Amino acid sequence: MGVSENYKGLILAVCSSAFIGASFILKKKGLKRAAARGTRAGVGGHAYLLEPLWWVGMVTMITGEAANFVAYIYAPAVLVTPLGALSIIVSSVLAHFLLNERLQKMGVLGCISCIVGSVVIVIHAPQEHTPNSVQEIWELATQPEFMIYAVAAVSVVLVLILNFEPRYGQKNMLVYLGICSLMGSLTVVSIKAIGIAIKLTLDGINQIGYPQTWFFVTVAIICVITQLNYLNKALDTFNATIISPVYYVMFTTLTIIASAIMFKDWSGQDISSIASEICGFITVLTGTIILHGTKDQEESTRKGALTWFIDEDSTKCVEDEHLIVINGSDDREN
């Protein structure tokens, strides 16, 4: 792979992060406008489908994902994937100025920890073997190890949707983001299969006629639709400044695991790489805890401020009432 191709991949990856980071904010502003006219997406409404700004965000996200997809053709994953963390910075900065969602100092530290941990995981992730046909990918997808992961992922998603979402979806963002991330890991391996099929077809080795190709297309469509639905609910319910980094961490982690299981990339790793990946996971976990702590602290601060103002107003009312009684007494005496 030439240097010029790496530069192409680098530029595409940076542009992809910028588009995806902006799409979070555009879609949330669209969701807010739609909620003012109809039922919120967080409680099952679909009024956002009639909101132009939400569609601008969707087009922006699709453009970013397309750029990211093409970037993998020109540059290795170790270069492209870590740059996805730039989308967190873009969305956080835009949320600060456009949504008035201030990111506190500890929140910044949490974001940095998430980014650093994710980068460490990706950099030290083992190199994957690139299949030469869709049939070879199908053999990898139907191996027992990956079948166990796929069944487990779908089972957890169903449990989250049927059991946890009705009770905790509006209270805990990990319900929505867990669904998005698990489905996202299956989306990536499906899209990777589709990309390989397209590349081989363009090289003169036709893969369109294989039913496995269309199976991967179907899986990708179902997973993408599910992701978008629950990502909209998460954005409509929780703070975008917190959603972006946590979703990135969960999605990246599960994607690396799914890809490693499917493509047998973990075999042959040395101890230093394994230790680095463990440190990366710990860093990511620390950043996630800090982000949750920052969110809880902000909510407690708002509640404390509200209580203080209520108490102060109540005291003023008592004082005013007392003064009225005294003045009234003076008037009667006069």
KOLBA-953093 format. One record per residue: x, y, z of N, C-alpha, C, CB in turn. Coordinates in pm, whole numbers. Atoms other than C-alpha are relative to their C-alpha. Glycine has a CB too. Example, Ala and Ser with C-alpha at 12.3 -4.5 7.8 and 13.67 -1.06 7.14 Angstrom:
PT    n_x    n_y    n_z   ca_x   ca_y   ca_z    c_x    c_y    c_z   cb_x   cb_y   cb_z
PT     89   -119      0   1230   -450    780     90    120      0    -99      3    125
PT    -82   -119     -6   1367   -106    714    -77    109     73     41     46   -142
This chain:
PT    n_x    n_y    n_z   ca_x   ca_y   ca_z    c_x    c_y    c_z   cb_x   cb_y   cb_z
PT     85   -119      0      0      0      0     88    124      0    -96      1    122
PT    -83   -117     14    151    331   -112    -31    106    102    -13     55   -135
PT     18   -109    -94    196    642     95   -119     86    -39    126     84      9
PT    110    -83     46    -50    836   -120   -135    -59     38      8     19   -150
PT    125     65    -39   -320    580    -48    -27     18    149      4   -148    -35
PT     17    -25   -143   -259    618    326    -51    142     26    132    -24     74
PT     46   -136    -15   -304    992    291   -147     13    -37     85     95    -84
PT    142      0     38   -633    935    110    -86    -56    112    -21    -81   -129
PT     74     60   -110   -748    707    388     -6     92    121     62   -131     39
PT     -4    -91   -113   -638    960    651    -98    115    -18    142     54     18
PT     91   -112     27   -828   1247    487   -145    -45      8     29     60   -139
PT    137     52     -5  -1139   1034    443    -44    -30    143    -11   -127    -86
PT     34     32   -138  -1127    917    805    -26    126     82    113    -81     65
PT     21   -126    -72  -1094   1273    939   -133     64    -42    117     99    -25
PT    128    -54     48  -1381   1392    718   -117    -81     53     -3      2   -155
PT    104     87    -52  -1585   1093    830    -34     36    145     42   -146     -9
PT     22    -35   -141  -1539   1184   1198    -71    135     13    133      4     77
PT     64   -132     -5  -1635   1546   1131   -148    -10    -35     71     98    -95
PT    139     15     42  -1954   1445    950    -82    -74    106     -8    -76   -134
PT     74     79    -99  -2056   1183   1207    -20     79    129     74   -133     30
PT     14    -82   -120  -1987   1416   1501   -106    107    -16    133     63     36
PT    101   -103     26  -2196   1691   1342   -140    -59    -10     33     76   -128
PT    132     61     19  -2478   1447   1262    -72    -21    133     14   -133    -73
PT     62     16   -132  -2537   1379   1633    -75    127     40    108    -35    106
PT     58   -126    -41  -2606   1747   1694   -116     39    -90    106    110      0
PT    107    -34     93  -2813   1803   1380   -125    -83     26     47    -19   -144
PT    116     86    -26  -3033   1504   1456    -67     35    133     42   -147     -1
PT     61    -35   -128  -3082   1609   1818    -80    129    -10    108     13    109
PT     77   -123     19  -3186   1960   1715   -128    -29    -77     85    106    -74
PT    119     40     72  -3426   1800   1468   -100    -72     89     37    -89   -116
PT     87     70    -94  -3562   1573   1741    -69     97     95     80   -104     79
PT     60    -99    -88  -3619   1872   1967   -110     76    -71    107     98     50
PT    103    -71     76  -3809   2059   1697   -123    -89    -22     55     47   -135
PT    111     93     22  -4018   1750   1621    -79    -23    129     51   -134    -54
PT     67     24   -128  -4094   1697   1991    -93    116     37    102    -21    112
PT     85   -116    -29  -4239   2050   2009   -132     -5    -75     74    128    -34
PT    122      7     82  -4498   1955   1746    -74   -132     14     35     22   -144
PT     64    130     -9  -4572   1591   1827     60    -84    111     10    -74   -132
PT    -49     92   -102  -4481   1283   2031    150    -18    -11    -70   -136    -12
PT   -143     15     -2  -4117   1257   2136     42   -139    -47     54     27    139
PT    -53    129     45  -3903    982   1981     31    -90    117    125     20    -85
PT    -35     78   -117  -3804    872   2330   -115    -82     55     51     89    106
PT    117     75    -46  -4160    754   2397    -74    -64   -117    -94     91     79
PT     58     74    112  -4221    598   2057    -52     83   -115   -109    -83     49
PT     48    -85    108  -4305    900   1840     90     -2   -122    -15    142     49
PT    -78     -4    125  -4195    935   1478    -20    131    -75    -39   -118    -90
PT     21   -131     62  -4268   1303   1416    130     53    -60    -54     99    102
PT   -129    -47     52  -3896   1353   1351     18    -34   -148    114    -60     79
PT    -10     36    142  -3944   1186   1011    -47    112    -90    -79   -126    -28
PT     50   -115     77  -4117   1507    898     84    124     24   -145     28     36
PT    -85   -113    -32  -3840   1731   1031    121      6    -94     47     -8    147
PT   -112     -8     97  -3595   1851    757    137     -4     66    -11    129    -80
PT   -132     -4    -65  -3312   1915   1005     45   -139     41     -4     92    122
PT    -36    137    -36  -3327   1553   1123     52    -74   -123   -121    -74     61
PT    -44     65    123  -3292   1439    763    137     52    -44   -102     22   -111
PT   -134    -52     28  -2994   1671    719    103    -74     84      8    152     27
PT    -89     78    -86  -2837   1496   1016     19   -142    -50    -54     -3    141
PT    -10    136     54  -2917   1158    861     91     -4   -122   -139    -53    -36
PT    -86     -5    120  -2758   1255    529    144     22     39    -47    112    -96
PT   -136    -25    -48  -2456   1388    717     62   -127     57      0    110    107
PT    -51    124    -57  -2422   1061    909     30   -103   -109   -100    -58    100
PT    -22     94    110  -2459    852    592    125     37    -78   -123     -4    -93
PT   -120    -46     69  -2195   1065    422    126    -36     78     -6    152    -22
PT   -115     34    -84  -1960   1016    716     28   -148      1    -24     47    141
PT    -19    145      0  -2019    641    725     54    -48   -134   -132    -72     33
PT    -50     37    133  -1961    618    350    148     34    -14    -81     71   -110
PT   -141    -39      4  -1634    809    383     85    -94     83     17    144     50
PT    -72     95    -86  -1530    579    667     14   -136    -68    -72    -16    135
PT     -3    127     72  -1619    274    458    108      2   -108   -137    -30    -62
PT   -100    -10    107  -1404    396    167    140     13     59    -31    119    -91
PT   -132    -19    -61  -1121    492    404     68   -133     28    -12     79    130
PT    -58    132    -29  -1074    125    495     58    -65   -126   -106    -91     60
PT    -55     54    125  -1003     53    129    141     53    -24    -91     36   -119
PT   -129    -63     28   -710    294    117    101    -12    114    -21    145    -31
PT    -92      1   -115   -565    272    469    -33   -115     92     -7    133     76
PT     26    110    -94   -527      0    732    -91     43    114    131    -53     57
PT     94    -28   -109   -776    -26   1018     68     68    118    -67   -128     46
PT    -71    -58   -113   -508     68   1271     14    151    -16    137    -64     16
PT     -6   -143     24   -498    413   1109   -139     63      2     68     29   -133
PT    135    -57     19   -868    464   1034    -82     -3    129    -74    -74   -109
PT     90     18   -114  -1043    329   1345     24     98    114     11   -140     52
PT    -18    -95   -112   -875    547   1615    -49    140    -32    146      6     38
PT     45   -134     36   -967    859   1418   -149     18     20     37     29   -143
PT    143    -12    -30  -1331    779   1489    -25     74    129    -63   -137      6
PT     14    -73   -127  -1270    929   1834    -14    150    -23    120    -28     90
PT     14   -142     29  -1255   1270   1665   -146     42     -5     69     34   -131
PT    143    -32      5  -1632   1251   1622    -52     40    138    -80   -118    -54
PT     40    -37   -136  -1666   1271   2002     35    145     28     68    -92    104
PT    -42   -138    -23  -1469   1594   2012    -88     96    -79    148     19    -39
PT     85    -85     84  -1671   1741   1723   -139     16     61    -12    -59   -142
PT    135     -6    -56  -2007   1651   1880     -2     75    133    -57   -140     18
PT     -4    -69   -130  -1900   1777   2226     12    151    -18    118    -52     84
PT    -18   -143     25  -1784   2114   2090   -128     61    -56    118     25    -98
PT    124    -52     59  -2097   2159   1877   -114      1    102    -39    -84   -122
PT    104      4   -102  -2322   2052   2167     17    115     99      3   -135     75
PT    -27   -111    -92  -2155   2315   2386    -54    131    -57    151     13     27
PT     40   -127     59  -2230   2596   2140   -143      2    -54     95     34   -111
PT    131      2     66  -2552   2481   1971   -112    -54     88      7    -83   -124
PT    104     60    -84  -2736   2282   2240      7     46    145     11   -150     -5
PT    -20    -48   -138  -2610   2460   2553     17   -115     98   -119     86     42
PT    -30    115    -86  -2500   2122   2693    147      9     42    -30   -136    -73
PT   -136    -27    -45  -2196   2226   2890     68   -128     49      0    105    112
PT    -80    115    -42  -1923   1968   2941     94     46    111     80    -60   -120
PT    -80    -41   -114  -1770   2002   3287    142    -55     -9    -67    -46    131
PT   -142     40      3  -1400   1953   3367     15   -152     16     78     73    110
PT     -9    144    -18  -1452   1598   3492    -55    -74   -122    -77    -42    127
PT     51     59    123  -1657   1525   3182    106     -1   -110   -123     75    -48
PT   -110     -6     97  -1363   1639   2969    101   -110     30     69    138      3
PT    -93    106    -39  -1137   1405   3167    -55   -137    -38     29      6    152
PT     61    127     39  -1384   1120   3110      8    -24   -149   -144     -3     44
PT    -11     13    146  -1391   1187   2737    142    -35    -42    -45    130    -69
PT   -140     27     34  -1012   1193   2722     37   -144     35     94     98     73
PT    -29    138    -41   -992    865   2914    -62   -100    -98    -53    -26    143
PT     65     89     96  -1243    703   2679     74     -3   -133   -145     43    -23
PT    -71     -9    128  -1056    825   2373    135    -71      8     20    148    -41
PT   -132     62    -15   -714    720   2504    -13   -152      9     72     54    125
PT     18    145    -13   -839    376   2608    -40    -66   -130   -103    -29    105
PT     44     56    128  -1013    318   2277    114     -4   -100   -117     80    -56
PT   -115     -4     92   -705    424   2083     99   -110     33     69    137      5
PT    -93    106    -42   -486    187   2287    -52   -137    -43     22      3    154
PT     59    128     40   -726   -101   2222     16    -24   -149   -146     -6     38
PT     -4     14    145   -738    -37   1850    142    -17    -51    -65    121    -68
PT   -139      5     46   -364     21   1807     61   -138     24     84    108     69
PT    -60    129    -35   -276   -304   1981    -87   -119    -41     25     -6    150
PT     82    110     50   -555   -506   1821     78    -76   -107   -134     52    -58
PT    -77     80     97   -412   -793   1613    -45     26   -143    -13   -149     33
PT     33    -15    141   -400   -776   1237    -96   -110    -44    128     -2    -86
PT     98     97     45   -690   -947   1064     35    -55   -138   -138     62     -3
PT    -20     62    130   -680  -1186    770   -113     41    -94      6   -154     14
PT    100    -44     97   -857  -1053    461    -43   -117    -87     56    116    -87
PT     49    113     81  -1077  -1322    299      7     32   -149   -144    -35     39
PT    -11    -15    146  -1055  -1381    -75   -131    -21    -72    101    -97    -53
PT    130     20     63  -1424  -1454   -137   -108      8    107     -6   -136    -74
PT    113     -4    -92  -1770  -1423     16    -22   -137     62   -127     47    -73
PT     15    134    -54  -1778  -1799     57     94    -23    117     25   -105   -108
PT    -94     12   -111  -1469  -1780    277    -50     78    122    140     51    -42
PT     58    -77   -110  -1636  -1508    485   -115    -78     64    -50    137    -49
PT    112     79    -51  -1943  -1732    517     49   -112     92    -81    -59   -115
PT    -58    105    -85  -1726  -2011    656     45     57    134    118    -67    -71
PT    -41    -65   -125  -1586  -1768    913   -122     38     84     85    125    -30
PT    120    -42    -72  -1935  -1644   1002    -76   -116     61    -92     76    -93
PT     74    117    -50  -2069  -1996   1057     84    -89     91    -51    -81   -116
PT    -81     77    -94  -1784  -2118   1278    -64      8    138    146     52      3
PT     70      5   -129  -1903  -2216   1628     26    121     89     40   -124     75
PT    -32   -111    -90  -1721  -1937   1812    -80    125    -35    150     31     -6
PT     73   -121     37  -1878  -1658   1611   -151    -21      8     39     44   -141
PT    143     28    -12  -2218  -1827   1603    -46     21    145    -32   -144    -46
PT     32    -20   -142  -2212  -1827   1985    -10    150     30    107    -67     91
PT      3   -145    -23  -2128  -1455   1986   -125     62    -62    125     68    -58
PT    115    -58     69  -2399  -1373   1730   -130    -32     72     -6    -50   -145
PT    122     40    -73  -2667  -1571   1915     -8     73    134     -2   -154     22
PT     -1    -71   -129  -2561  -1417   2248    -36    147    -19    137    -13     68
PT     28   -142     25  -2568  -1065   2100   -147     23    -31     87     52   -116
PT    142    -15     36  -2913  -1109   1946    -89    -28    122    -38    -96   -116
PT     78     32   -120  -3043  -1268   2268      0    115     99     55   -127     67
PT     -9   -113    -92  -2918   -979   2482    -82    118    -53    147     42     21
PT     78   -108     60  -3070   -730   2237   -149    -21     22     31     11   -151
PT    142     31    -21  -3408   -904   2259    -41     20    145    -30   -143    -44
PT     30    -20   -143  -3392   -906   2640     -7    148     33    107    -70     89
PT      0   -144    -24  -3306   -535   2643   -125     66    -56    125     65    -61
PT    117    -61     64  -3588   -450   2403   -130    -39     70     -7    -41   -147
PT    127     50    -54  -3860   -667   2557    -14     20    150    -15   -145    -33
PT      9     -2   -147  -3771   -650   2926     48    131     61     80   -115     57
PT    -61   -114    -67  -3544   -358   3014    -45    135    -57    148    -10     -9
PT     38   -130     57  -3649    -86   2769   -129     57     58    -14    -13   -149
PT    123    -59    -55  -4009    -48   2894     15     54    142   -110   -103     -1
PT    -13    -41   -140  -3892    -12   3256    114     97     25     19   -122     85
PT   -120    -78    -31  -3547    147   3239     50     83   -118    109    -91     47
PT    -49    -71    118  -3511    292   2887     11    150     19    -89    -28   -115
PT      0   -145    -22  -3597    646   2998     88     43    117   -142     47     23
PT    -80    -32   -118  -3373    625   3307    148    -31    -19    -53    -76    118
PT   -138     45     15  -3055    447   3196     36     -7   -148     22   -138     67
PT    -35     -6    142  -2888    528   2864     68   -127    -49     91    119    -25
PT    -69    122     41  -2698    197   2866    -96   -101    -64     69    -64    119
PT     97     90     64  -3021     20   2764     -3     26   -150   -142     19     61
PT      3    -36    142  -3047    208   2434    136    -22    -66    -43    147    -17
PT   -134     10     59  -2671    219   2377     47   -144     -7     99     82     80
PT    -34    142      7  -2635   -152   2455    -60    -64   -124    -50    -73    126
PT     64     51    121  -2884   -232   2180     74     48   -124   -148     43     -7
PT    -71    -56    116  -2709      4   1936    137    -63    -19     15    152     16
PT   -137     50     10  -2362   -128   2015      5   -147    -40     72     19    132
PT      3    142     35  -2446   -499   1998    -40    -19   -147    -98    -76     92
PT     40      9    140  -2630   -457   1669    107     60    -91   -134     71    -22
PT   -105    -63     79  -2350   -230   1551    117    -93    -27     50    122     70
PT   -110     94     22  -2089   -502   1600    -34    -99   -111     32    -77    130
PT     43     89    109  -2293   -730   1373     -9     76   -132   -136    -64     33
PT      4    -83    121  -2339   -443   1129    137      8    -65    -51    141     33
PT   -135    -20     53  -1965   -393   1093     50   -124    -75     97     34    114
PT    -49    121     67  -1883   -756   1013    -81    -27   -128     -9   -122     95
PT     82     18    121  -2174   -765    764     43     97   -110   -149     20     32
PT    -42   -100     97  -2068   -442    595    139    -31    -53     -3    140     63
PT   -134     40     45  -1710   -565    585    -10   -109   -106     86    -49    119
PT     22    105     99  -1832   -874    400    -52     59   -131    -99   -105     53
PT     54    -65    119  -2030   -655    160    109     77    -73   -115     94     37
PT   -109    -76     61  -1728   -432    103     98    -89    -74     73     79    105
PT    -90     94     67  -1508   -729     22    -64    -53   -128     36   -117     94
PT     71     48    118  -1773   -857   -218      2    104   -112   -145    -37     35
PT     -3   -107    101  -1790   -520   -396    139     15    -60    -45    133     62
PT   -138    -15     48  -1413   -492   -416     39   -114    -93     97      6    119
PT    -32    115     85  -1376   -845   -557    -76      8   -132    -33   -130     71
PT     80    -13    122  -1656   -779   -806     61    103    -94   -144     37     33
PT    -64   -103     82  -1487   -459   -927    133    -48    -57     21    126     83
PT   -126     57     49  -1165   -657   -963    -22   -110   -103     81    -55    117
PT     30     99    103  -1343   -897  -1200    -42   -136     54    117    -18    -86
PT     43    126    -61  -1433  -1174   -951   -142     20     53     98    -47    115
PT    140    -31    -32  -1813  -1157   -945    -47    -74    126    -90    -37   -117
PT     52     57   -125  -1963  -1211   -596   -149     27     16     77     58    119
PT    140    -39    -11  -2312  -1077   -666    -93   -121     -6    -36     98   -112
PT     87    115     18  -2453  -1415   -763     -9    -93    120     45    -77   -116
PT      1     89   -116  -2375  -1579   -430   -110     42     98    137      2     70
PT    105    -34    -97  -2672  -1596   -186     57     53    131    -86   -122     29
PT    -61    -50   -124  -2430  -1532    102     15    153     -3    138    -65     21
PT    -13   -146     13  -2373  -1180    -33   -129     69     41     38     38   -143
PT    129    -62    -29  -2743  -1099    -14    -44    -26    144   -106    -51    -96
PT     28     24   -142  -2768  -1257    331     67    108     84     50   -141     43
PT    -71   -104    -73  -2503  -1015    458    -65    137    -21    147      5    -42
PT     71   -125     28  -2689   -727    288   -125     11     87    -37     10   -150
PT    122      1    -81  -3012   -826    466     31     23    147    -75   -133    -17
PT    -39    -17   -140  -2841   -854    805     43    144     26    114    -97     36
PT    -47   -138    -17  -2674   -515    756   -118     97      4     96     38   -113
PT    116    -90      4  -3006   -346    668    -79     -8    131    -91    -35   -119
PT     76     17   -126  -3186   -493    973     75     63    117    -26   -150     28
PT    -79    -54   -111  -2901   -400   1208      6    152     -4    141    -58     -4
PT     -9   -146     12  -2869    -45   1072   -131     66     42     37     40   -144
PT    131    -56    -37  -3244     23   1105    -20     -6    151   -114    -75    -73
PT     13     13   -146  -3240   -108   1463     89    100     72     34   -143     44
PT    -92    -96    -59  -2936    103   1549    -57    141     -4    134     -4    -70
PT     50   -136     17  -3088    422   1411   -121     26     90    -36     25   -146
PT    120    -16    -81  -3417    367   1592     35     27    146    -89   -124    -11
PT    -31    -14   -142  -3263    325   1936    102    110     26     52   -131     54
PT    -89   -114    -16  -2991    583   1879    -81    130      5    104      5   -115
PT     89   -116     -5  -3267    837   1809    -64     12    138   -109    -11   -107
PT     60     -2   -134  -3434    740   2137    101     46    105    -54   -138     36
PT   -103    -40    -96  -3106    779   2324     30    149    -10    129    -81    -23
PT    -29   -142     19  -3034   1121   2173   -114     88     47     30     27   -146
PT    116    -78    -39  -3387   1239   2243    -21      1    151   -124    -53    -68
PT     24     16   -144  -3374   1127   2607    115     52     85    -26   -145     32
PT   -116    -31    -83  -3019   1193   2728     88    106    -65     82   -126     26
PT    -91   -105     44  -2745   1453   2697     94    -51   -109     80     53    119
PT    -84     43    112  -2561   1431   2363    147     -1     36    -22     90   -120
PT   -140     -4    -42  -2233   1521   2535     42   -129     68     23    118     94
PT    -29    127    -66  -2256   1199   2735    -23   -117    -93    -86    -15    125
PT     34    109     91  -2414    982   2465    116    -32    -95   -125     35    -80
PT   -102     21    105  -2138   1033   2207    120    -82     46     48    133    -49
PT   -118     80    -40  -1832    908   2403    -34   -139     49     75     72    107
PT     35    132    -52  -2011    622   2580    -38    -93   -114   -115     11    101
PT     37     82    116  -2161    499   2254    123    -40    -80    -99     76    -90
PT   -123     31     72  -1821    521   2086     79   -110     69     86    125    -14
PT    -76    100    -76  -1657    320   2363    -64   -138    -12      9     40    149
PT     69    128      5  -1921     47   2369      3    -59   -140   -145     15     46
PT      2     47    138  -1946     24   1992    137    -50    -44    -47    113    -93
PT   -136     39     40  -1568     14   1939     42   -129     68     99    111     34
PT    -40    119    -75  -1514   -246   2211    -66   -126    -56    -35     16    148
PT     73    117     49  -1784   -484   2088     37    -33   -144   -151     22     11
PT    -40     24    139  -1680   -438   1726    134    -71     -8      6    133    -77
PT   -131     66     -3  -1319   -531   1804    -15   -146     42     96     74     97
PT     22    137    -47  -1439   -840   1994    -62    -86   -110    -90     -1    125
PT     68     75    105  -1676   -949   1715     93    -30   -117   -123     76    -49
PT    -91     18    113  -1416   -894   1443    111    -99     34     61    134    -41
PT   -108     91    -40  -1146  -1077   1641    -49   -144      5     56     41    137
PT     54    135     -6  -1371  -1378   1702    -25    -55   -139   -130     -3     81
PT     36     48    132  -1489  -1399   1344    122    -28    -87    -90    100    -69
PT   -115     11     89  -1153  -1349   1174    123    -63     65     36    136    -52
PT   -109     73    -68   -938  -1541   1428    125     85     14     32   -127    -77
PT   -114    -91     -6   -717  -1239   1486     78     -8    131    -47    140    -21
PT    -67      2   -129   -631  -1312   1848    114   -101      7   -100    -30    108
PT   -106    101     -3   -410  -1610   1769    134     62    -39    -34   -117    -95
PT   -135    -47     32    -37  -1538   1771     37    132     63     13     12   -146
PT    -35   -126    -65    -50  -1224   1987    104    -21    109   -124     65     58
PT    -98      8   -107    240  -1152   2219    -57     58    130    129     74    -39
PT     48    -41   -132    207  -1076   2590    -12    152     12     94    -53    109
PT      4   -146    -10    283   -705   2552   -126     58    -64    123     62    -65
PT    122    -48     65     -6   -656   2310   -123    -30     84    -14    -63   -139
PT    113     37    -86   -247   -843   2537     -6     92    122     11   -147     44
PT     -4    -89   -117   -133   -635   2837    -46    141    -38    142      5     59
PT     42   -134     45   -179   -314   2638   -150      6    -21     72     37   -130
PT    144      2     21   -532   -415   2541    -75      0    133    -40   -123    -83
PT     63      0   -133   -619   -489   2906      5    140     61     69   -102     93
PT    -11   -137    -50   -488   -146   3005    -96     93    -72    144     51    -16
PT     95    -81     77   -696      5   2727   -143    -17     51      7    -36   -147
PT    133     27    -52  -1011   -164   2857    -21     66    136    -24   -150     11
PT     11    -63   -131   -939    -40   3211    -16    151    -14    124    -33     87
PT      9   -144     23   -889    313   3081   -138     39    -51    107     45    -99
PT    134    -26     52  -1215    297   2888   -103    -10    112    -34    -99   -113
PT     93     17   -111  -1400    167   3193      7    118     96     30   -130     74
PT    -18   -115    -89  -1254    447   3407    -67    124    -59    148     28     24
PT     62   -116     65  -1362    709   3155   -151     -7      2     48     10   -143
PT    145     16     -4  -1714    567   3141    -55     30    139    -40   -141    -42
PT     43    -27   -137  -1744    576   3522      6    150     31     88    -79    101
PT    -12   -144    -21  -1621    936   3527   -114     74    -68    136     52    -53
PT    109    -65     72  -1879   1033   3265   -133    -18     73    -11    -57   -141
PT    122     25    -76  -2159    869   3465      0     84    128    -13   -149     34
PT     -9    -80   -121  -2034   1040   3782    -24    148    -26    135    -19     65
PT     22   -139     37  -2029   1377   3605   -147     28    -25     82     36   -125
PT    143    -17     27  -2386   1329   3486    -81      3    130    -51   -114    -92
PT     72      4   -128  -2508   1235   3834     27    126     81     41   -123     79
PT    -36   -120    -76  -2320   1530   3986    -75    122    -52    150     24     -6
PT     71   -112     59  -2479   1774   3740   -147     -2     41     13     -2   -153
PT    140     11    -39  -2827   1640   3820    -19     37    146    -51   -143    -26
PT      9    -33   -142  -2761   1666   4195     16    150     22    106    -77     79
PT    -22   -144    -12  -2632   2022   4153   -124     78    -39    118     44    -86
PT    122    -67     43  -2942   2123   3959   -111    -14    103    -47    -55   -135
PT    102     21   -102  -3170   1968   4221     30     82    125    -11   -150     35
PT    -38    -78   -116  -2973   2135   4501    -28    148    -19    145    -21     32
PT     24   -141     30  -2995   2474   4331   -149     30      3     59     37   -136
PT    144    -18      1  -3369   2433   4279    -55      3    143    -68   -111    -81
PT     44      3   -139  -3420   2342   4645     40    127     73     59   -122     72
PT    -48   -121    -67  -3213   2640   4757    -87    119    -36    146     29    -38
PT     83   -112     43  -3418   2883   4549   -140    -11     59     -7      5   -152
PT    132     19    -58  -3744   2732   4674      1     39    148    -46   -145    -17
PT     -9    -32   -142  -3628   2756   5035     14    150     23    117    -74     64
PT    -21   -144    -13  -3512   3115   4985   -130     75    -25    109     47    -96
PT    127    -65     30  -3841   3215   4825    -99    -20    112    -57    -51   -130
PT     92     27   -110  -4034   3047   5105     33     88    120      6   -148     40
PT    -41    -85   -111  -3829   3237   5364    -40    144    -23    149    -10     21
PT     38   -137     32  -3890   3565   5184   -149     20     18     41     34   -142
PT    145    -10    -15  -4262   3494   5178    -38     11    147    -69   -121    -65
PT     28     -5   -143  -4262   3430   5555     37    135     58     76   -111     74
PT    -43   -130    -49  -4063   3747   5617    -96    109    -44    141     31    -48
PT     93   -100     50  -4295   3951   5396   -132     -5     76    -26    -20   -150
PT    125     16    -74  -4599   3807   5574     13     58    140    -41   -148      6
PT    -23    -52   -135  -4446   3894   5911     -1    153      0    133    -52     55
PT     -3   -145      9  -4382   4254   5801   -139     57    -22     92     44   -113
PT    136    -45     25  -4738   4286   5676    -81      0    130    -68    -89   -106
PT     71      9   -128  -4872   4171   6013     41    114     93     26   -135     67
PT    -49   -106    -87  -4650   4420   6200    -55    135    -46    153      3      2
PT     50   -126     52  -4747   4707   5969   -150     14     24     32     13   -149
PT    144     -4    -25  -5110   4612   6003    -33     34    144    -62   -133    -35
PT     21    -29   -142  -5084   4624   6379     24    147     31     92    -86     86
PT    -31   -141    -20  -4924   4967   6368   -111     90    -48    129     36    -69
PT    107    -80     58  -5201   5097   6146   -122      0     91    -37    -53   -138
PT    116     10    -87  -5470   4969   6381     20     82    129    -28   -148     35
PT    -28    -76   -121  -5294   5129   6678    -14    151    -25    140    -32     52
PT     10   -140     34  -5281   5460   6495   -146     37    -28     87     33   -121
